[in-house]
């Protein structure tokens, strides 16, 4: 189980954009990553980036390490919904894990 260790909402111009920054900590207490969820999608920052600390500056917030567009996220969750995500997750058949530089989502339909 992962936890949100720290977060910040950057409202900027509330009408046009808002961003939610947070640090994700694994069950062992180790930092997994920093994420920013915005209108365009999800931005990934490596675990040691300074996006939520007093050392933050314009450059650290603009240099993300990965990006998933909202369009791709919508397709992913639509596919998981069609694969009966709710039922599978209740039975423990949905597994999300990190392997090297990838996040792997597995759905075991035989469970």
Secondary structure, DSSP 8 states (H G I E B T S, - for coil): --EEEEEEEE-SSTTT--EEEEEEE-TTS-EEEEEEE-SSEEEEE-TT--TTSTT--HHHHH--SEEEEHHHHHHHHHHHHHTTHHHHHHTT-EEEEEETTEEEEEE-TT-
